[in-house]
């Protein structure tokens, strides 16, 4: 008779970093009910013996390194209610036998490398299913338009699966949906008229990065009062969102960027006290900056970039003490930059019409990793206290960034680096950049900037900077892009610049630099003459102009060669002359016998 300890065993080794292959010694525990091996280092394939665990109700193998296919025998786990295989390296098709698990309530295969088609057969008898999570795979959801599912889902995660181009008709049958994530699902149609009826209970909705067309209020509005997390970015939606938040209570996350939305934000936006994320960039909003946003003391992310907003920024913005990401770039803002001082990690104010000097209070943002004030009308000097951005110092750890939905939703920043524009999302926390280009900044480049060892991008081009390039520029050892072009810099290029081993783009053109261009190390790979043009006193490779000292060296070398030739000529002439004289003397002795006798007897 089996012991009670065996028949009722509940095993959980979650997050204790076990290693090795899956189920190395559990094959005898056939009456196991719960097996939790979440977040360990298990490798290898799933064993086919899973079919023997007839009493297993919960199987959690998420966040491991398991590879290979899902065994067909997993469809024999008739008692299974919870199945977690997420965040592994599983590949191949989902076996149709999974569709026979009539007791299965929670199915989570998201973030693997699964591919193939998911059809009605995979879902045929899942009558208890309420959580359906297949996101971040290469799956194709292919069911007939007339198919009626046997379940009522609460959570649906199908992001990055091929669902479209049509909106799936089977969604019309669902009435309990609380969380729906179908971003980047290939849906490219008008918003269906029945969608708001499906979303009565919705709390989290992500339909971003599709090509949905229509009015935003055909998706959300008065019929979705419970909504607190919404992402519709990257679609083609229209509508006036001036009073958008008045229809909701308790909004926390809102991303409507990259659409065709319009209007002027009204005071109702300032009533959402729990709102901590606003991303409305790349739309058609206009009017002054809505000062009532300063009332949102929980705000961590504010993105209003690439709109038609204008006027002067209110001073109250400095009172948003926990704001970490601020992107107001590509607008029509004027006046002075407010004295931001807090916990900012990202400040992007480029491509506006800000004037006067850079406020020294920016230096209080010691966590700052990304600062762009490019393409404005700023004057004055670069504050020396920029050296106090301690997050950019050597040995600083990467800071954590605001994220939503367990890291599935990130803020997007357009970064101009290495001469190209890039959209940065998940890697934003690893980017260190300062861009002050295209202003009217004066004075010298502070030596203190070289204290910011973590910098990867430094762009001070198109200003009126004078003085020399800092001698210890090589302290910026992680620098990948350096642009100091179109200034009034003078003196020689510091030889230490050749020690920037990660440098892949350099532009020092149109200054007053002089002397030889340093060579060797990383600079030997940067042989584009345009990086140095407009500096008439520069010389050396890759320019065709030879340095004067090199010419003198060549001249000295030629003179030495000529001198050596004279010396060689003299000694060779001396030798041949001696030989001729000796032969003449010997000839006389041969002819005159008396001289010969006298010479040898002397």
C-alpha positions in Angstrom: 0.0 0.0 0.0 1.4 3.4 -1.0 2.1 5.9 1.8 0.0 9.0 2.3 3.1 11.1 1.7 3.4 9.7 -1.8 -0.3 9.9 -2.8 -0.7 13.5 -1.6 2.7 14.9 -2.4 2.8 18.5 -3.4 6.2 19.4 -4.8 7.4 23.0 -5.4 11.0 23.8 -6.2 10.3 27.2 -7.7 13.1 29.8 -8.0 15.7 27.7 -6.1 18.0 27.4 -9.2 17.9 23.7 -9.7 20.0 22.4 -12.6 20.0 19.5 -14.9 17.4 17.7 -17.0 13.6 17.9 -16.3 12.2 15.3 -14.0 15.4 13.4 -13.3 13.9 11.3 -10.4 10.2 11.9 -10.4 9.1 9.0 -12.7 8.0 6.9 -9.7 5.8 9.6 -8.2 2.8 8.8 -10.5 0.2 10.2 -8.0 1.8 13.6 -7.9 -0.8 16.4 -7.9 1.3 19.5 -8.0 4.7 19.9 -9.6 6.2 23.4 -9.5 9.7 23.9 -11.0 9.3 27.6 -12.0 12.3 29.7 -12.6 15.1 27.3 -12.4 17.8 26.2 -14.8 16.3 23.0 -16.2 17.4 22.1 -19.7 16.7 19.4 -22.2 13.5 18.0 -23.6 10.2 17.3 -21.8 9.9 13.5 -21.1 7.2 11.6 -22.8 6.3 9.8 -19.5 4.1 12.8 -18.5 1.2 10.7 -19.6 1.6 8.5 -16.5 0.8 11.4 -14.1 -3.0 10.9 -14.2 -3.5 12.7 -10.9 -1.5 15.8 -11.8 -3.5 19.0 -11.5 -0.9 21.7 -11.6 2.3 21.6 -13.7 4.5 24.7 -13.6 7.7 24.5 -15.7 7.8 28.2 -16.6 10.9 30.3 -16.9 13.5 27.5 -17.5 15.7 26.6 -20.4 13.6 23.6 -21.7 13.8 23.0 -25.4 12.3 20.7 -28.0 8.7 19.8 -28.7 5.7 19.6 -26.3 5.1 15.8 -25.9 1.9 14.4 -27.4 1.4 12.5 -24.1 0.8 15.7 -22.3 -2.7 15.5 -23.7 -3.2 12.4 -21.4 -3.1 14.4 -18.2 -6.8 14.1 -17.7 -6.8 15.8 -14.3 -4.7 18.8 -15.3 -6.1 22.2 -14.5 -3.1 24.5 -14.7 -0.4 24.2 -17.3 2.6 26.6 -17.4 5.3 26.1 -20.0 5.9 29.8 -20.6 9.3 31.5 -21.0 11.3 28.5 -22.3 12.8 27.5 -25.6 10.1 25.1 -26.7 9.7 24.6 -30.4 7.6 22.8 -33.0 3.8 22.6 -33.1 1.4 22.5 -30.2 0.1 18.9 -30.2 -3.7 18.5 -31.0 -3.9 16.2 -27.9 -3.9 19.3 -25.7 -7.4 19.9 -26.9 -8.6 16.9 -24.9 -7.8 18.4 -21.5 -11.4 19.1 -20.5 -10.4 20.1 -17.0 -7.8 22.6 -18.1 -8.5 26.1 -16.8 -5.2 27.9 -17.3 -2.9 27.3 -20.4 0.2 29.4 -20.7 2.7 28.8 -23.5 3.8 32.4 -24.1 7.3 33.4 -24.9 8.7 30.3 -26.6 9.6 29.4 -30.2 6.5 27.5 -31.0 5.2 27.6 -34.6 2.6 26.1 -36.8 -1.2 26.4 -36.9 -3.6 26.4 -33.9 -7.0 25.1 -35.2 -10.3 24.1 -33.7 -8.9 20.6 -32.9 -6.4 22.2 -30.5 -9.3 23.8 -28.6 -12.1 21.3 -29.2 -12.8 20.0 -25.6 -11.2 22.8 -23.5 -14.6 23.4 -21.9 -13.1 24.7 -18.6 -10.5 27.1 -20.2 -10.5 30.6 -18.9 -6.9 31.7 -19.3 -5.4 31.3 -22.9 -1.9 32.7 -23.3 0.1 32.0 -26.5 1.8 35.4 -27.0 5.4 35.8 -28.4 5.4 32.7 -30.5 5.2 32.2 -34.3 1.8 30.6 -34.2 -1.0 31.1 -36.7 -4.5 31.1 -35.2 -6.7 29.6 -38.0 -10.3 28.7 -37.1 -13.4 29.0 -39.3 -15.5 32.1 -39.1 -18.5 30.1 -37.9 -16.6 28.3 -35.1 -18.1 28.6 -31.6 -15.6 27.9 -28.9 -16.6 25.7 -26.0 -15.2 28.1 -23.3 -15.7 31.5 -21.9 -12.3 33.2 -21.5 -11.2 35.8 -18.9 -7.7 36.4 -20.2 -6.5 36.2 -23.8 -2.8 36.7 -24.8 -2.2 36.3 -28.5 0.3 39.1 -29.1 2.7 38.5 -32.0 0.7 35.5 -33.2 -0.9 35.7 -36.6 -4.6 36.4 -35.9 -5.6 38.7 -38.7 -6.2 40.2 -41.2 -9.8 40.0 -39.9 -10.8 40.4 -36.3 -11.5 36.9 -35.1 -15.3 36.2 -35.2 -15.2 33.8 -32.3 -14.5 36.7 -29.9 -18.2 37.7 -30.4 -19.1 34.8 -28.2 -17.0 35.9 -25.2 -18.7 37.8 -22.5 -16.2 37.6 -19.5 -13.0 39.0 -21.0 -11.1 41.0 -18.5 -7.7 41.1 -20.2 -7.2 41.0 -24.0 -3.7 41.3 -25.5 -3.5 41.0 -29.3 -0.8 43.5 -30.3 1.2 42.9 -33.5 -1.4 40.3 -34.6 -1.7 41.3 -38.3 -5.2 42.8 -37.9 -5.8 45.4 -40.6 -9.6 46.2 -40.8 -12.2 48.6 -39.6 -13.1 48.2 -36.0 -16.0 45.7 -35.9 -19.3 47.1 -34.5 -19.7 44.3 -32.0 -16.3 44.8 -30.3 -17.6 47.2 -27.5 -20.1 44.6 -26.5 -17.4 42.1 -25.9 -15.4 44.5 -23.8 -18.0 45.3 -21.1 -15.8 43.8 -18.3 -12.4 44.7 -19.8 -9.7 46.0 -17.5 -6.6 45.5 -19.7 -6.7 46.0 -23.4 -3.7 45.9 -25.8 -4.4 46.1 -29.6 -1.2 48.0 -30.4 0.9 47.6 -33.6 -1.9 46.5 -35.9 -3.6 48.5 -38.6 -7.0 49.2 -37.1 -9.1 51.9 -38.7 -11.9 53.9 -37.4 -12.8 56.1 -34.4 -11.3 55.3 -31.1 -14.7 55.4 -29.4 -15.8 52.5 -31.4 -13.4 50.4 -29.2 -13.5 52.0 -25.8 -15.7 54.6 -24.1 -18.8 54.5 -21.8 -19.2 50.7 -22.3 -15.7 50.1 -20.8 -15.8 51.9 -17.4 -13.5 49.4 -15.7 -10.6 49.9 -18.1 -7.4 50.9 -16.4 -4.7 49.8 -18.8 -5.0 50.6 -22.5 -2.6 50.4 -25.4 -3.8 51.2 -28.9 -0.5 52.6 -30.2 0.6 52.0 -33.8 -2.8 52.0 -35.5 -4.7 54.4 -37.7 -7.4 55.5 -35.2 -9.0 58.9 -35.2 -11.1 61.0 -32.9 -11.1 63.9 -30.6 -9.6 62.9 -27.2 -10.0 66.2 -25.4 -12.3 64.7 -22.8 -11.2 61.1 -23.2 -10.5 60.3 -19.5 -13.9 61.6 -18.3 -15.4 58.2 -19.2 -13.1 56.2 -17.0 -12.3 55.9 -13.3 -8.9 54.8 -12.1 -6.8 54.8 -15.2 -3.2 53.8 -14.7 -1.7 53.2 -18.1 -2.6 54.9 -21.4 -0.7 54.6 -24.7 -2.4 56.0 -27.7 0.7 57.0 -29.6 1.2 56.7 -33.4 -2.4 57.4 -34.4 -4.4 60.2 -36.0 -6.0 61.5 -32.7 -6.7 65.2 -32.3 -8.0 67.8 -29.8 -6.8 69.9 -26.9 -6.5 68.0 -23.6 -9.1 69.4 -21.1 -9.0 69.6 -17.4 -10.6 66.2 -16.9 -7.2 64.7 -17.6 -6.0 66.2 -14.3 -8.6 64.2 -12.3 -7.0 60.8 -13.0 -5.0 60.8 -9.8 -3.9 57.2 -10.2 -2.6 57.7 -13.8 1.2 57.0 -13.9 1.8 56.5 -17.6 0.6 58.8 -20.5 1.9 58.3 -24.0 0.1 60.4 -26.7 3.0 61.0 -29.0 2.9 61.1 -32.8 -0.7 62.3 -33.1 -2.4 65.6 -34.0 -2.9 67.3 -30.6 -2.7 71.0 -30.4 -2.9 73.9 -28.0 -0.8 74.8 -24.9 0.8 72.3 -22.6 -2.1 71.2 -20.3 -0.9 72.5 -16.9 -3.4 70.4 -15.0 -1.2 67.4 -15.8 0.9 68.8 -12.9 -1.8 67.5 -10.6 -0.9 63.9 -11.5 1.5 63.2 -8.7 1.7 59.5 -9.5 2.9 60.2 -13.1 6.1 58.3 -14.0 6.0 58.6 -17.8 4.8 61.5 -19.9 5.1 61.3 -23.7 3.6 64.1 -25.8 6.2 64.1 -28.6 5.5 64.8 -32.3 2.3 66.8 -31.9 1.4 70.4 -32.5 1.6 71.6 -28.9 2.9 75.1 -28.3 3.5 77.9 -25.8 5.6 78.0 -22.7 6.0 75.0 -20.4 4.6 75.6 -16.9 7.0 75.8 -13.9 4.8 73.3 -12.1 6.3 70.5 -14.1 9.2 70.5 -11.7 6.8 69.4 -9.0 6.2 66.0 -10.6 8.7 64.4 -8.2 8.5 60.8 -9.4 8.4 61.6 -13.1 11.2 59.5 -14.7 10.6 59.8 -18.5 9.6 63.1 -20.2 9.4 63.3 -24.0 8.1 66.6 -25.4 10.2 66.5 -28.5 9.0 67.6 -32.0 6.5 70.2 -30.9 6.4 74.1 -31.0 7.2 74.9 -27.4 8.9 78.2 -26.7 10.5 80.1 -23.8 12.9 78.7 -21.2 13.3 75.1 -20.2 11.8 74.7 -16.7 14.3 74.0 -13.8 13.6 70.2 -13.8 15.0 68.7 -10.6 14.1 65.2 -9.5 14.5 61.6 -10.5 14.4 61.9 -14.3 16.1 59.1 -16.3 15.1 60.4 -19.7 14.5 64.1 -20.8 13.9 64.6 -24.5 13.0 68.2 -25.5 14.6 68.2 -28.9 13.2 69.9 -32.0 11.3 72.8 -30.3 12.0 76.5 -29.9 13.4 76.8 -26.4 15.6 79.8 -25.7 18.0 81.2 -23.1 20.5 79.0 -21.2 20.3 75.4 -20.0 19.0 75.5 -16.4 21.7 74.3 -14.0 19.0 72.6 -11.9 19.1 69.7 -14.5 22.3 68.7 -12.7 20.2 67.6 -9.7 18.9 64.7 -11.8 21.6 62.3 -10.8 19.8 59.3 -12.3 19.7 60.9 -15.8 20.9 58.6 -18.6 19.4 60.2 -21.7 19.3 63.9 -22.3 18.5 65.5 -25.7 18.0 69.3 -26.1 19.1 69.3 -29.7 17.6 71.5 -32.4 16.5 74.4 -30.2 17.6 78.0 -29.8 19.6 77.6 -26.6 22.5 79.9 -25.7 25.1 80.2 -23.0 27.5 77.5 -22.0 27.2 73.8 -21.1 26.8 73.7 -17.3 30.0 72.3 -15.8 27.8 70.5 -13.2 26.7 68.0 -15.9 29.6 66.0 -14.5 27.3 65.2 -11.5 25.1 62.9 -13.6 26.3 60.1 -11.4 24.3 57.4 -13.2 26.8 57.9 -16.1 29.8 57.5 -13.9 32.0 54.4 -14.0 30.8 51.3 -12.2 27.2 52.6 -11.9 24.6 49.9 -12.2 21.9 50.0 -14.8 18.8 51.7 -13.5 15.3 50.1 -13.6 12.8 51.7 -15.9 9.0 52.1 -15.6 7.3 49.1 -17.1 3.8 47.7 -17.2 2.2 44.3 -17.5 5.3 42.4 -16.2 7.6 44.1 -18.6 5.5 43.6 -21.8 4.8 47.3 -22.3 7.7 49.8 -22.7 8.0 53.4 -23.6 9.5 54.1 -27.1 12.1 56.8 -27.6 13.4 57.9 -31.0 17.2 58.2 -30.6 19.4 60.0 -33.1 22.8 58.2 -32.8 25.5 57.4 -35.3 23.8 59.5 -37.9 20.6 57.5 -38.0 17.3 57.5 -36.1 16.4 54.4 -34.0 13.4 53.4 -32.0 14.6 52.3 -28.6 12.3 50.3 -26.3 13.4 47.5 -24.1 17.1 48.5 -24.3 16.4 52.1 -23.2 17.7 51.4 -19.7 21.1 50.5 -21.2 21.5 53.7 -23.2 23.6 56.6 -22.0 23.4 59.7 -24.3 23.8 63.5 -24.3 22.7 65.4 -27.4 23.0 69.2 -27.3 23.5 69.7 -31.1 22.1 72.4 -33.3 21.8 75.2 -30.8 23.9 78.4 -30.1 25.9 77.2 -27.1 29.1 78.9 -26.4 32.2 78.5 -24.2 34.5 75.5 -23.8 33.8 71.8 -23.5 34.0 71.1 -19.8 36.7 68.7 -18.7 34.0 67.4 -16.3 32.1 65.8 -19.1 34.8 63.2 -19.4 33.8 62.0 -15.9 30.7 60.5 -17.6 32.4 57.2 -18.4 29.2 55.3 -19.4 28.4 57.7 -22.2 27.8 56.0 -25.5 26.7 59.0 -27.6 27.9 62.6 -27.2 26.7 65.1 -29.8 27.7 68.7 -29.4 27.7 69.6 -33.1 26.5 72.8 -34.7 27.1 75.2 -31.8 29.6 77.9 -31.2 31.9 76.0 -28.8 35.5 77.2 -28.5 38.7 75.9 -26.9 40.3 72.6 -27.2 39.0 69.0 -27.1 39.5 67.7 -23.6 42.9 65.9 -23.3 41.3 63.1 -21.3 38.6 62.4 -23.9 39.7 58.7 -23.7 38.1 58.5 -20.3 34.8 58.0 -22.2 35.8 54.5 -22.9 32.4 53.2 -23.9 31.8 56.0 -26.4 30.4 54.7 -29.8 29.5 58.0 -31.4 31.3 61.4 -31.0 30.2 64.4 -33.0 31.8 67.8 -32.3 31.5 69.1 -35.9 30.6 72.7 -36.9 32.0 74.5 -33.9 35.0 76.7 -33.3 37.3 74.3 -31.6 41.0 74.7 -32.0 44.3 73.0 -31.2 45.4 69.5 -31.8 43.2 66.4 -31.6 44.3 64.6 -28.4 46.3 61.5 -29.2 44.3 59.6 -26.6 41.2 59.7 -28.8 42.6 56.6 -30.6 42.0 54.7 -27.3 38.2 54.9 -27.7 37.9 51.2 -28.7 34.1 51.2 -29.2 34.0 54.3 -31.4 32.3 53.6 -34.7 31.4 57.2 -35.7 33.5 60.3 -35.4 32.8 63.7 -36.8 35.2 66.6 -36.1 34.6 68.5 -39.3 34.4 72.3 -39.8 36.4 73.5 -36.8 39.8 75.1 -36.5 41.7 72.1 -35.5 45.3 71.8 -36.4 48.3 69.4 -36.4 48.5 65.7 -37.2 45.5 63.4 -37.0 46.2 60.7 -34.4 46.5 57.2 -35.8 46.4 53.6 -34.6 44.0 51.5 -32.6 40.4 52.3 -33.3 41.1 55.3 -35.5 42.6 53.0 -38.1 39.1 51.7 -38.8 37.7 55.2 -39.2 39.2 56.3 -42.5 36.5 58.6 -43.8 38.0 62.0 -44.8 34.7 63.7 -44.2 35.2 63.4 -40.4 38.0 66.0 -40.6 37.1 68.2 -43.5 36.9 72.0 -43.0 39.9 71.9 -40.7 42.5 73.5 -43.0 45.4 73.1 -40.6 44.9 69.3 -40.0 47.2 66.9 -41.8 48.0 63.2 -42.0 45.9 60.2 -42.9 43.2 59.8 -43.9 43.6 63.3 -45.4 45.8 63.6 -48.4 47.7 66.6 -46.9 51.1 65.5 -45.6 52.2 67.0 -42.3 55.3 69.4 -42.5 57.3 67.4 -40.0 56.9 64.4 -42.3 58.2 66.4 -45.2 61.2 67.5 -43.2 61.8 63.9 -42.2 61.7 62.9 -45.9 64.1 65.8 -46.7 66.5 64.8 -44.0 66.4 61.3 -45.3 67.3 62.5 -48.8 70.2 64.7 -47.5 71.5 61.8 -45.5 71.4 59.6 -48.6 73.3 62.2 -50.7 75.9 62.5 -48.0 76.4 58.8 -47.8 76.8 58.8 -51.6 79.6 61.4 -51.4 81.4 59.5 -48.7 81.1 56.2 -50.6 82.4 58.0 -53.8 85.3 59.4 -51.9 86.4 56.1 -50.4 85.9 54.2 -53.6 87.9 56.9 -55.6 90.6 56.8 -53.0 90.9 53.0 -53.3 91.1 53.0 -57.1 93.7 55.9 -57.1 95.9 54.0 -54.7 95.8 51.0 -57.0 96.8 53.0 -60.0 99.7 54.7 -58.2 100.9 51.3 -56.9 100.8 49.9 -60.4 102.8 52.9 -61.7 105.4 52.6 -59.0 105.8 48.8 -59.6 106.2 49.5 -63.4 109.1 51.9 -62.8 110.8 49.3 -60.6 110.4 46.8 -63.3 112.0 49.0 -66.0 114.8 50.6 -63.9 117.0 47.8 -62.6 119.2 50.1 -60.4 116.1 51.5 -58.6 114.7 48.1 -58.0 118.0 46.9 -56.4 118.2 50.0 -54.2 114.5 49.7 -53.1 114.7 46.1 -51.9 118.1 46.4 -50.2 117.3 49.6 -48.5 
